[in-house]
């Protein structure tokens, strides 16, 4: 297997760090040296040639090849077994409806939220419970980081270059979770989005930072979900009123109560579609009166449809803490789900 | 310990964006605006239109607005822009 990328001979691992940092090729953390052997191992795992085209970023016409993704994955700390998820995430991000250039360049400063589903989660050692939106495990940490390093190095999504984020958020370091499919009766996110349950899948979503909620004082599904709806409405007032995808991360304590009451993910989506609504006149309460104009009575919904809600079962076994994860900006970027290991040349 | 490592960046030459040929005078010309549609573009382009018409004798100003301010302009807008002498694009942030 002949690798195409330029090679550098360096004297030590310390030299590798300074060489890569000084060229702007990192996220500021140390990187694993991307040796030809490590990169070939990733490509062998996915049975891909180095020059296999994963896709083209259409705005700037940049080609994304398997070899370059493997180099960045190794740098992020990926083992070969993590690489199929990285490939799938890139395939998803390169779909037209994801609007990769806009999501990565915007002053809005979103990150790529990645949800893993299916058998791959257990095969690569994902942990879907404690600290799930933090650094919960090696697999999700390095997969999320591989996406960010790839954006930096392949599309120049560095701060001040293509990345024009005013603030950004910590998810731009790594923002990947595996759904806790074992501790829920619900269908997985990927299954709801059309992937056969026996397949593994990646969902990508251009997302703001998580907004944590807490409600441990009720068993009523409606009251639990009213807390999530309130946070979605707060986001609509304070950040963006436009409808799009929202992800909500529901921990086991809330899931148990919702499931005992017979609520499915579809029931949750339908409820939040009706409840997460505000009128434009509410902008007067948060300092945005100047843009209400004559539309004060217009009602806006957080979700473009109930199907736009991405319900993710994840989180530690105790605690009534959930999260909503808002979209970057309405429906300008749409969440995309693809199967891991599917043929890149085939339309699914 | 010597290490051979690989370049993680895109090495194939990227397509450069080129500026259109400069024009010598605005007088009598058709100028098009391609707005990204953000709130701030309205005041900016309105002021610019007034300046172009009153101070620089521009013949006509045509406004176009993208449907998605984070995506490239639609093909139809680019096709209509072929009839202009000059295009001005702008951000509204």
Interface residues (C-beta under 8 A of the other chain):
Chain A: X3 X4 X5 X6 X7 X8 X9 X10 X11 X12 X13 X15 X16 X19 X20 X25 X33 X34 X35 X36 X39 X59 X60 X61 X62 X63 X68 X71 X72 X75 X99 X101 X102 X103 X105 X106 X107 X149 X153 X154 X155 X291 X329 X332 X333
Chain B: X1 X2 X3 X4 X5 X6 X7 X8 X9 X10 X11 X12 X14 X15 X39 X68 X69 X70 X71 X72 X93
